[in-house]
Amino acid sequence: MCQHEPSCPSAEATDREAARVLACFREQGWSLLCNGVILFEDTGELLPDGSTIAPHRGPARHALVG
């Protein structure tokens, strides 16, 4: 699917979120990546095979004790 050089990570790769954005729909809260992954603003993902990845944000900055 990807025509970039070097190629974007595949949808199966652990770094799949590093693929380039093809279309961004900020008002709806999602982006389509070059590898076919739909990335939601809450960090959840919909993979091309229909499987999902739950949101995986770290703790909020204000929650970190410093």
N, C-alpha and C positions, 0 to 999 in steps of 0.2 A: 504494500500500500504506500509506504513512504518513498518519496523521490528525492529526499534531502541527502546531501553528502557532508559529513558522515550521516548514516541512517539514524533515524530516531529510534529509541528503545521500543521493542515490541510490546504488545499488550500483555504478554506473559512475563515480561521482565520486571524485576523488583523496582527498577527506576522508571517505570512506565510513565509517571507524571512529568518526566523531563522532555517528553515529545512536544513538538511545536503545536501551538494552538491554530486550528484551521478556521474555527468560528467561535465567537464569544457572544453569549446572550446574558449579559450582566443583569438585565432587568428580570430574567428568569432564574438566575443563579447557577448557570452551567456553561461549560465550554466543551467543544469537540476537539480532541487532540488528533494529530496526524496518524496515530496508530489505531484509531477507531474507538478509543476510550472516551467516555463522557465523564468529565470531572465536575463535581458539584462544589459550590463555594464552601460547604461544610466539610470538605475533603473526602466525602463519599465518592465512589466510582461505580460506573456501569461499564462492564467489559463487553467487547464485541460478541462474545458467546452467550451473553445474557446474564452472566453471573455478576454478583455485586461485591464490593469491598465497603465495609462499614467505615464511617467517618473515623479518622485517626489523628486528630489534632492533639498536640501536647497540651500541658496545662497553660492556663492564661497567665500572661506575664505578671499581672498583679497578684496572682496566687503563689508565685515563687517567693520563698523566704530568702532574703539576701544578707 
